[in-house]
Amino acid sequence: MSTKIAVIGGGSWGTGLAFLMADRGYEVTIWVYEKELVANINEQHENLLFLPGVALSQRIVATSSLEEAVKGARVVLFAVPSHLARSVLVKLGPVLPEETPVISGTKGIENDTLLLTSQIMEEVLPTSPSNIAALSGPSFAKEVCLRQPTAVSLAAKNHDLAVRLQPFFTTPYFKAFTTTDILGVQLGGALKNVIALAAGGADGLGFGYNTRAALISRGLAEIIRLGQALGADPKTFSGLSGLGDLILTSTGALSRNRTVGYQIGRGMKLPDILKDMKMVAEGLQTTRAAHDLAQKHGVRMPIVQQIYSVLFEGKNPHWAVTDLMESAVGDEIR
């Protein structure tokens, strides 16, 4: 009998994960919120809304039923945007077998509770925390579907679980490296989107490579400070789910967060940018969470503070840069 994988979420990353699993030879059922996409994927074998131009295997079947999606699945991959994660997980809980491993591919932080997706899973799913994992790293869905070499982090508190899950993500073009720092892997994947907004904004303002490099480097320092305050291993942030994803999202043309930042730097207003976007730029919601976490734990995050002020307090991006450059300096590493 062939192995079934369930993917929850029909956005670009969920579709990319479904592509990867089908390419690996598994039977994939993908839960899609948009009813029109169910027929679209099943009949045309393409996600025209979120990943157009990518031919999907006939081993991928779309459904609007969570119960149908997870029934008989060996593994569940969760790729729902962070602001919707809890509402979907609450509905998933009653139909999810307790023994089924669940892997979060969501890169964000819940604004109200400041929880990561794995922590929400621990609250609302029937499965044990030892059956929860997270996948994160530099991985544009489109490039995965083009079978371009990609490496990510696969984290689980239970190292044996990570090792057992690793072969599911092992192909000639995709690799997953294991770690037990599930907190750090998710924080890196979430917070890098905030720094990508800043990097895009700097590009939009017309600054050069010096500025972008400074923002990425100092942004990483802020991520590490907050990560340490929350109990993550600082070494995690030098890896794929930290520095690797930060570089990709801050420089890559396919990055939604960098693109939003660029448009803000060019003078566009956030409501005008969002009305034309089909996909979620997670960094917008994560900026609120990062700002609140920094305040809560007394962590200095000047770049996050300036991005928060631009997005939610109407601050002029030029003034934000000026204030950032005029702020007090100290030792680089601390």
ROTI-804611 format. One record per atom (N, C-alpha, C): residue in one letter; z negated, x negated, y. Coordinates in steps of 0.05 Angstrom, whole numbers, padded with zeros to 5 digits, always signed. Example, Ala and Ser with C-alpha at 12.3 -4.5 7.8 and 13.67 -1.06 7.14 Angstrom:
2
A-00156-00264-00114A-00156-00246-00090A-00156-00264-00066S-00142-00257-00045S-00143-00273-00021S-00157-00258+00001
//
This chain:
334
M+00000-00017-00024M+00000+00000+00000M+00000-00018+00025S+00017-00011+00045S+00019-00027+00069S-00006-00023+00086T-00012-00043+00102T-00036-00043+00120T-00029-00028+00146K-00046-00010+00154K-00042+00005+00179K-00060-00007+00201I-00049-00009+00225I-00063-00017+00249I-00061+00005+00269A-00083+00012+00282A-00083+00032+00303A-00085+00017+00330V-00068+00026+00349V-00069+00016+00377V-00076+00040+00394I-00097+00038+00410I-00105+00060+00428I-00097+00052+00457G-00076+00065+00467G-00066+00059+00494G-00037+00052+00493G-00021+00067+00509G+00008+00063+00508G+00019+00050+00533G+00002+00035+00548G+00012+00020+00571G+00028-00005+00561S+00034-00023+00580S+00050-00046+00572S+00036-00064+00552W+00009-00068+00555W-00005-00086+00537W-00009-00073+00510G-00016-00047+00510G-00019-00033+00485G+00008-00033+00469T+00029-00029+00483T+00056-00029+00470T+00062-00057+00460G+00054-00078+00476G+00059-00105+00467G+00043-00112+00442L+00018-00102+00441L+00002-00106+00417L+00015-00092+00393A+00025-00067+00397A+00038-00053+00376A+00063-00068+00366F+00078-00079+00385F+00101-00095+00378F+00093-00119+00360L+00072-00132+00369L+00062-00156+00354L+00053-00149+00326M+00038-00127+00323M+00028-00119+00297M+00051-00110+00279A+00071-00096+00289A+00094-00088+00273A+00110-00112+00266D+00113-00131+00284D+00127-00156+00278D+00113-00172+00256R+00087-00168+00255R+00072-00182+00234R+00075-00168+00207G+00087-00145+00207G+00093-00131+00182G+00075-00107+00177Y+00057-00100+00196Y+00039-00078+00192Y+00051-00052+00201E+00041-00030+00189E+00048-00003+00199E+00030+00003+00222V+00041+00012+00245V+00026+00015+00269V+00027+00044+00279T+00004+00056+00284T+00003+00081+00298T-00009+00077+00325I+00006+00084+00346I-00003+00080+00374I-00010+00106+00387W-00035+00108+00397W-00043+00132+00412W-00034+00129+00441V-00019+00149+00450V-00007+00149+00477V-00017+00174+00492Y-00026+00171+00516Y-00036+00193+00532Y-00013+00211+00541E+00008+00198+00551E+00031+00213+00562E+00047+00226+00540K+00048+00253+00540K+00061+00267+00518K+00091+00260+00516E+00104+00256+00539E+00132+00250+00538E+00138+00223+00525L+00118+00205+00526L+00122+00179+00514L+00120+00180+00484V+00106+00199+00473V+00104+00202+00444V+00132+00206+00432A+00146+00225+00443A+00174+00230+00434A+00192+00207+00441N+00188+00196+00464N+00204+00173+00473N+00202+00149+00453I+00178+00143+00445I+00174+00120+00426I+00184+00127+00398N+00178+00151+00389N+00185+00159+00362N+00215+00163+00358E+00228+00173+00379E+00257+00179+00376E+00275+00157+00387Q+00267+00144+00409Q+00284+00123+00421Q+00274+00095+00415H+00250+00094+00404H+00238+00068+00397H+00237+00049+00421E+00228+00060+00443E+00225+00045+00468E+00205+00058+00486N+00188+00043+00500N+00170+00053+00519N+00183+00051+00547L+00198+00072+00554L+00214+00072+00578L+00197+00071+00603L+00172+00081+00601L+00155+00083+00625L+00141+00056+00631F+00130+00043+00611F+00114+00019+00616F+00125-00007+00606L+00144-00006+00587L+00156-00031+00577L+00185-00027+00571P+00201-00019+00591P+00229-00013+00586P+00245-00038+00578G+00265-00034+00562G+00282-00056+00553G+00272-00070+00528V+00249-00063+00518V+00239-00075+00493V+00243-00056+00470A+00259-00065+00450A+00264-00049+00426A+00240-00050+00408L+00229-00026+00401L+00205-00025+00384L+00213-00019+00355S+00198-00031+00337S+00203-00027+00309S+00198+00002+00300Q+00213+00010+00280Q+00209+00037+00269Q+00182+00038+00253R+00169+00016+00250R+00142+00016+00238R+00121+00026+00258I+00129+00029+00283I+00111+00039+00304I+00115+00069+00307V+00093+00084+00302V+00094+00113+00306V+00074+00121+00327A+00083+00136+00347A+00066+00145+00368A+00054+00173+00362T+00030+00177+00373T+00016+00203+00369T-00001+00208+00393S-00007+00234+00398S-00026+00241+00419S-00053+00249+00407S-00057+00244+00381S-00082+00251+00367S-00097+00225+00361L-00121+00222+00371L-00137+00199+00365L-00144+00199+00335E-00150+00222+00324E-00157+00223+00296E-00134+00213+00278E-00110+00222+00285E-00086+00213+00270E-00082+00183+00273A-00087+00173+00297A-00083+00145+00302A-00100+00127+00285V-00126+00134+00283V-00145+00116+00269V-00148+00122+00240K-00139+00144+00230K-00142+00151+00202K-00129+00130+00184G-00145+00118+00167G-00135+00098+00148G-00129+00071+00160A-00136+00067+00186A-00129+00041+00199A-00148+00019+00190R-00137-00004+00185R-00153-00027+00177R-00168-00039+00202V-00154-00038+00225V-00165-00048+00249V-00156-00030+00272V-00173-00027+00293V-00166-00012+00316V-00165-00030+00340L-00142-00031+00354L-00139-00046+00379L-00140-00027+00402F-00158-00033+00421F-00163-00015+00444F-00151-00028+00469A-00132-00014+00482A-00119-00025+00506A-00115-00004+00527V-00137+00010+00534V-00138+00030+00554V-00148+00018+00580P-00137+00025+00604P-00148+00014+00629P-00178+00018+00632S-00191+00000+00644S-00221+00000+00645S-00232+00025+00657H-00219+00036+00677H-00231+00060+00690H-00229+00085+00673L-00213+00083+00651L-00211+00106+00633L-00224+00100+00606A-00233+00075+00602A-00242+00066+00576A-00264+00084+00564R-00285+00090+00580R-00307+00105+00570R-00299+00133+00561S-00283+00146+00577S-00275+00174+00570S-00259+00175+00544V-00242+00154+00539V-00227+00153+00514V-00245+00145+00491L-00263+00126+00495L-00281+00118+00474L-00300+00140+00465V-00309+00156+00484V-00326+00179+00477V-00311+00198+00457K-00286+00202+00462K-00270+00219+00445K-00263+00205+00418L-00261+00178+00420L-00254+00163+00396L-00277+00162+00376G-00302+00161+00387G-00326+00158+00370G-00328+00177+00346P-00325+00203+00350P-00328+00222+00328P-00307+00219+00306V-00284+00207+00311V-00263+00205+00290V-00260+00177+00279L-00276+00158+00289L-00274+00130+00281L-00292+00124+00257P-00281+00115+00235P-00299+00108+00212P-00317+00085+00220E-00342+00086+00212E-00362+00066+00221E-00355+00038+00213E-00341+00034+00191E-00336+00007+00181E-00311-00006+00194T-00296+00009+00210T-00271-00001+00221T-00276-00020+00245P-00266-00045+00244P-00269-00063+00266P-00253-00053+00290V-00264-00056+00314V-00251-00048+00339V-00249-00073+00357I-00225-00078+00367I-00219-00101+00384I-00211-00091+00412S-00226-00099+00432S-00219-00092+00459S-00198-00111+00471G-00177-00099+00481G-00157-00115+00496G-00157-00107+00525T-00178-00093+00534T-00180-00083+00561T-00192-00105+00579K-00180-00110+00602K-00189-00130+00620K-00200-00117+00646G-00225-00111+00645G-00238-00098+00669G-00267-00094+00664I-00280-00083+00685I-00309-00078+00685I-00312-00049+00695E-00328-00034+00682E-00334-00006+00690E-00349-00006+00716N-00339+00007+00737N-00351+00005+00763N-00379+00016+00765D-00383+00040+00754D-00409+00053+00757D-00432+00038+00743T-00426+00028+00719T-00447+00015+00703T-00446-00015+00703L-00424-00027+00712L-00419-00056+00712L-00419-00067+00683L-00411-00050+00664L-00409-00058+00636L-00381-00067+00629L-00379-00086+00611L-00354-00094+00599L-00347-00074+00577T-00321-00074+00568T-00312-00054+00549T-00327-00056+00523S-00333-00080+00513S-00348-00083+00488S-00376-00071+00490Q-00388-00073+00514Q-00414-00062+00518Q-00413-00031+00518I-00392-00020+00529I-00388+00009+00528I-00385+00018+00499M-00369+00002+00484M-00365+00008+00456M-00391+00009+00441E-00409-00010+00447E-00435-00011+00433E-00451+00014+00439E-00447+00025+00463E-00462+00049+00471E-00451+00075+00458V-00425+00077+00455V-00414+00103+00448V-00400+00105+00421L-00394+00082+00408L-00381+00083+00382L-00401+00082+00359P-00394+00094+00336P-00412+00094+00314P-00413+00067+00299T-00393+00050+00305T-00392+00024+00291T-00413+00005+00300S-00421-00014+00283S-00441-00034+00290S-00430-00054+00310P-00447-00065+00328P-00438-00086+00346P-00426-00110+00332S-00433-00114+00307S-00422-00136+00291S-00393-00130+00283N-00383-00106+00289N-00356-00098+00283N-00338-00096+00308I-00348-00107+00330I-00334-00105+00356I-00325-00133+00364A-00300-00134+00374A-00288-00160+00382A-00273-00155+00408A-00264-00177+00420A-00248-00176+00445A-00226-00196+00444L-00202-00188+00453L-00179-00206+00454L-00170-00209+00483S-00168-00234+00492S-00161-00238+00520S-00148-00266+00523G-00131-00269+00543G-00119-00294+00548G-00092-00291+00563P-00078-00312+00568P-00053-00311+00584P-00031-00299+00567S-00025-00273+00571S-00008-00260+00552S+00007-00236+00565F+00027-00242+00581F+00044-00220+00591F+00057-00206+00567A+00055-00179+00567A+00066-00164+00545A+00096-00169+00541K+00110-00170+00562K+00139-00174+00560K+00146-00200+00546E+00132-00221+00552E+00137-00247+00540E+00129-00248+00511V+00107-00233+00504V+00100-00230+00476V+00123-00217+00460C+00134-00196+00472C+00156-00182+00459C+00182-00197+00458L+00184-00218+00475L+00206-00237+00473L+00201-00259+00453R+00177-00257+00441R+00169-00277+00421R+00166-00305+00432Q+00157-00306+00458Q+00152-00332+00470Q+00125-00342+00462P+00122-00368+00457P+00096-00379+00447P+00073-00371+00465T+00052-00359+00453T+00029-00348+00467T+00004-00354+00452A-00017-00361+00466A-00043-00366+00454A-00065-00352+00470V-00084-00340+00455V-00105-00324+00468V-00132-00330+00455S-00153-00318+00465S-00180-00321+00454S-00187-00295+00439L-00199-00298+00415L-00209-00275+00400L-00239-00279+00396A-00255-00262+00409A-00283-00265+00411A-00298-00243+00396A-00320-00251+00382A-00338-00232+00369A-00365-00245+00367K-00386-00230+00372K-00413-00241+00367K-00416-00250+00338N-00404-00235+00320N-00404-00241+00292N-00380-00260+00286H-00385-00286+00283H-00364-00305+00280H-00347-00299+00255D-00360-00289+00234D-00345-00282+00210D-00324-00261+00215L-00331-00242+00233L-00311-00221+00240L-00287-00233+00254A-00292-00251+00273A-00270-00264+00287A-00252-00279+00268V-00264-00293+00249V-00249-00308+00229V-00232-00289+00212R-00244-00266+00204R-00230-00246+00188R-00207-00234+00203L-00210-00230+00229L-00189-00217+00245L-00167-00237+00253Q-00173-00262+00254Q-00154-00282+00264Q-00126-00280+00251P-00124-00277+00224P-00098-00275+00212P-00080-00252+00222F-00092-00231+00232F-00076-00209+00242F-00060-00218+00266F-00069-00238+00280F-00056-00247+00304F-00042-00274+00301T-00036-00281+00276T-00024-00307+00271T+00006-00303+00264T+00023-00311+00282T+00052-00310+00277T+00064-00337+00286P+00090-00341+00282P+00102-00366+00292P+00101-00369+00322Y+00096-00347+00336Y+00097-00348+00366Y+00071-00339+00379F+00051-00330+00363F+00026-00319+00374F+00003-00330+00359K-00017-00341+00373K-00041-00352+00361K-00066-00342+00375A-00087-00338+00360A-00113-00330+00371A-00134-00350+00362F-00148-00361+00381F-00169-00380+00376F-00196-00366+00378T-00214-00371+00359T-00239-00356+00357T-00262-00368+00374T-00280-00350+00381T-00304-00357+00396T-00324-00335+00392T-00350-00342+00396T-00371-00322+00395T-00379-00312+00423D-00367-00324+00443D-00375-00316+00471D-00359-00292+00480I-00365-00268+00469I-00350-00244+00476I-00355-00236+00505L-00378-00243+00516L-00383-00237+00544L-00365-00254+00562G-00364-00280+00557G-00349-00298+00574G-00319-00292+00572V-00309-00286+00548V-00281-00281+00545V-00273-00256+00561Q-00289-00235+00560Q-00282-00211+00576Q-00286-00215+00606L-00306-00230+00614L-00310-00235+00642L-00286-00251+00654G-00278-00271+00639G-00255-00287+00648G-00230-00269+00651G-00225-00252+00632G-00202-00234+00632G-00203-00214+00655A-00227-00206+00662A-00230-00186+00684A-00229-00199+00712L-00245-00220+00715L-00249-00232+00742L-00224-00247+00752K-00208-00257+00733K-00184-00272+00742K-00166-00254+00758N-00167-00228+00753N-00149-00209+00767N-00156-00208+00797V-00182-00211+00803V-00191-00211+00831V-00180-00236+00846I-00182-00259+00832I-00171-00284+00844I-00141-00282+00847A-00128-00269+00828A-00099-00266+00829A-00091-00250+00854L-00107-00230+00861L-00101-00215+00886L-00102-00234+00910A-00122-00251+00910A-00125-00270+00932A-00101-00290+00933A-00093-00300+00909A-00071-00319+00908A-00045-00305+00918G-00041-00280+00909G-00017-00266+00918G-00018-00261+00948G-00042-00254+00958G-00045-00250+00987G-00038-00275+01003A-00047-00298+00993A-00041-00323+01007A-00011-00328+01007D+00002-00322+00985D+00032-00326+00984D+00045-00306+01004G+00035-00282+01005G+00046-00262+01023G+00042-00270+01052L+00021-00283+01058L+00015-00292+01085L+00033-00317+01093G+00046-00328+01073G+00064-00351+01079G+00052-00378+01074F+00028-00379+01062F+00016-00404+01056F+00030-00417+01032G+00024-00443+01028G+00039-00458+01008G+00023-00464+00983Y+00032-00484+00968Y+00020-00491+00943Y-00009-00501+00946N-00014-00516+00968N-00041-00526+00972N-00061-00503+00972T-00054-00482+00986T-00072-00459+00989T-00076-00445+00962R-00054-00441+00948R-00056-00428+00922R-00074-00444+00902A-00070-00470+00902A-00086-00487+00884A-00115-00486+00891A-00121-00486+00917A-00149-00484+00926A-00162-00458+00918L-00147-00436+00921L-00157-00410+00914L-00163-00408+00883I-00144-00418+00868I-00148-00417+00839I-00172-00434+00831S-00175-00458+00842S-00197-00476+00835S-00224-00465+00844R-00225-00456+00869R-00250-00445+00879R-00256-00418+00866G-00235-00403+00860G-00239-00378+00846G-00251-00382+00819L-00242-00402+00805L-00253-00409+00779L-00283-00416+00781A-00290-00430+00802A-00318-00437+00807A-00335-00412+00810E-00324-00392+00824E-00339-00367+00828E-00342-00352+00802I-00321-00352+00786I-00322-00339+00760I-00343-00352+00742I-00344-00378+00742I-00364-00393+00726I-00392-00386+00735R-00397-00386+00762R-00423-00380+00772R-00433-00353+00763L-00416-00333+00766L-00424-00306+00758L-00427-00305+00727G-00409-00317+00713G-00411-00317+00684G-00437-00329+00674Q-00445-00352+00686Q-00470-00364+00678Q-00494-00346+00684A-00493-00332+00707A-00515-00314+00715A-00517-00291+00695L-00495-00284+00683L-00495-00261+00664L-00500-00270+00635G-00501-00297+00631G-00507-00307+00604G-00483-00317+00588A-00460-00320+00601A-00437-00331+00587A-00438-00361+00585D-00423-00372+00566D-00421-00401+00563D-00401-00411+00584P-00409-00429+00602P-00390-00439+00622P-00365-00452+00611K-00368-00463+00587K-00344-00476+00574K-00322-00456+00568T-00329-00432+00564T-00309-00411+00558T-00289-00409+00580F-00297-00413+00605F-00280-00408+00628F-00260-00431+00632S-00263-00453+00617S-00242-00474+00618S-00221-00469+00597G-00224-00448+00581G-00205-00442+00560G-00184-00422+00567L-00172-00411+00546L-00149-00393+00549L-00156-00367+00564S-00180-00356+00558S-00187-00331+00571S-00199-00335+00599G-00203-00359+00607G-00212-00366+00633G-00190-00378+00650L-00189-00405+00650L-00170-00419+00666L-00141-00412+00659G-00136-00409+00632G-00108-00403+00624G-00099-00377+00636D-00115-00356+00633D-00107-00330+00643D-00106-00329+00674L-00125-00344+00686L-00126-00346+00715L-00100-00358+00727I-00091-00380+00715I-00066-00392+00724I-00043-00373+00721L-00041-00361+00697L-00018-00342+00692L-00018-00320+00712T-00041-00306+00716T-00041-00282+00733T-00039-00289+00763S-00047-00313+00770S-00046-00321+00799S-00018-00332+00807T-00002-00339+00787T+00024-00351+00794T+00048-00337+00782G+00044-00321+00761G+00067-00309+00747G+00079-00285+00762A+00105-00284+00763A+00120-00262+00776A+00115-00236+00763L+00107-00235+00737L+00102-00211+00723L+00074-00199+00728S+00058-00214+00743S+00030-00206+00748S+00029-00183+00768R+00018-00160+00759R+00015-00137+00777R-00005-00143+00799N-00027-00157+00792N-00048-00163+00811N-00038-00182+00833R-00023-00203+00825R-00012-00221+00844R+00008-00206+00863T+00023-00188+00851T+00043-00173+00866T+00030-00156+00887V+00008-00142+00880V-00006-00125+00899V-00018-00143+00921G-00030-00165+00914G-00040-00184+00935G-00018-00193+00953Y+00005-00200+00942Y+00028-00209+00958Y+00036-00188+00978Q+00038-00163+00969Q+00046-00141+00987Q+00026-00136+01009I+00000-00139+01003I-00021-00137+01023I-00018-00159+01044G-00013-00183+01034G-00009-00206+01052G+00015-00202+01070R+00035-00188+01060R+00059-00182+01076R+00055-00159+01096G+00031-00147+01096G+00025-00127+01115G+00025-00098+01106M+00031-00094+01080M+00032-00067+01069M+00003-00056+01065K+00000-00030+01068K-00026-00017+01064K-00029-00010+01034L-00053-00012+01024L-00058-00007+00996L-00049+00020+00986P-00054+00042+01000P-00043+00068+00991P-00013+00069+00987D+00001+00055+01005D+00030+00055+01003D+00039+00038+00979I+00024+00017+00973I+00031+00001+00949I+00026+00016+00924L+00004+00030+00922L-00004+00044+00898L+00013+00068+00891K+00024+00081+00911K+00039+00105+00906K+00065+00099+00891D+00075+00075+00892D+00099+00067+00878D+00094+00052+00852M+00069+00049+00844M+00062+00034+00820M+00058+00053+00797K+00071+00046+00774K+00068+00062+00750K+00044+00051+00733M+00040+00025+00735M+00019+00012+00719M-00005+00004+00736V-00027+00000+00722V-00053-00005+00736V-00055-00035+00743A-00063-00041+00767A-00071-00068+00775A-00102-00069+00772E-00112-00079+00750E-00140-00078+00744E-00157-00092+00765G-00146-00111+00779G-00162-00126+00798G-00173-00110+00821L-00160-00087+00827L-00170-00070+00849L-00197-00059+00842Q-00200-00047+00818Q-00226-00036+00809Q-00246-00059+00803T-00236-00081+00792T-00253-00103+00785T-00265-00116+00810T-00251-00115+00832T-00262-00127+00857T-00288-00113+00865R-00289-00087+00862R-00314-00072+00868R-00336-00081+00849A-00329-00082+00823A-00350-00090+00803A-00359-00119+00808A-00340-00137+00813A-00348-00165+00818A-00366-00168+00843H-00359-00153+00863H-00375-00153+00888H-00403-00143+00882D-00405-00121+00867D-00431-00110+00861D-00447-00128+00843L-00434-00140+00823L-00448-00158+00805L-00459-00183+00820A-00443-00193+00839A-00451-00216+00855A-00476-00209+00871Q-00475-00185+00884Q-00498-00176+00900Q-00523-00172+00882K-00519-00160+00859K-00541-00154+00841K-00555-00180+00831H-00539-00200+00825H-00550-00224+00813H-00553-00248+00833G-00547-00242+00858G-00551-00263+00878G-00532-00287+00875V-00507-00281+00867V-00488-00303+00862V-00468-00304+00886R-00465-00328+00896R-00447-00333+00919R-00418-00332+00909M-00402-00312+00920M-00374-00309+00913M-00358-00303+00938P-00353-00323+00955P-00340-00318+00981P-00311-00307+00978I-00296-00316+00959I-00269-00306+00956I-00270-00276+00948V-00287-00270+00929V-00290-00242+00921V-00298-00225+00945Q-00317-00235+00961Q-00327-00220+00984Q-00304-00214+01004Q-00287-00234+01009Q-00265-00230+01028Q-00244-00211+01017I-00238-00212+00991I-00219-00193+00979I-00231-00165+00981Y-00257-00162+00975Y-00270-00136+00977Y-00267-00125+01006S-00272-00142+01026S-00270-00134+01054S-00242-00125+01061V-00222-00139+01051V-00194-00132+01057V-00187-00105+01044L-00194-00102+01019L-00186-00078+01004L-00201-00053+01012F-00227-00056+01017F-00244-00032+01020F-00258-00029+01047E-00255-00049+01064E-00267-00048+01090E-00247-00051+01113G-00221-00053+01106G-00200-00054+01126G-00197-00080+01140K-00208-00102+01129K-00207-00127+01143K-00178-00139+01143N-00171-00150+01165N-00144-00163+01167N-00143-00188+01149P-00123-00190+01132P-00121-00213+01113P-00122-00240+01128H-00111-00242+01152H-00111-00267+01167H-00140-00274+01174W-00156-00254+01182W-00184-00259+01189W-00200-00267+01164A-00192-00256+01142A-00206-00262+01117A-00203-00292+01110V-00178-00302+01114V-00173-00330+01108V-00188-00348+01128T-00188-00340+01153T-00203-00355+01173T-00233-00357+01167D-00244-00334+01160D-00273-00333+01153D-00278-00350+01128L-00260-00349+01109L-00264-00364+01084L-00264-00394+01090M-00246-00403+01107M-00244-00431+01113M-00266-00441+01131E-00278-00423+01146E-00300-00431+01165E-00327-00427+01152S-00328-00416+01128S-00354-00412+01115S-00366-00439+01107A-00392-00440+01103A-00406-00464+01097A-00396-00476+01071V-00395-00503+01070V-00387-00517+01046V-00410-00533+01035G-00407-00541+01010G-00429-00556+00997G-00417-00572+00974D-00433-00577+00954D-00423-00592+00931D-00402-00575+00917E-00382-00589+00906E-00360-00574+00893E-00368-00560+00868I-00384-00572+00851I-00389-00560+00825I-00410-00538+00826R-00429-00540+00844R-00451-00520+00844R-00442-00493+00855
//
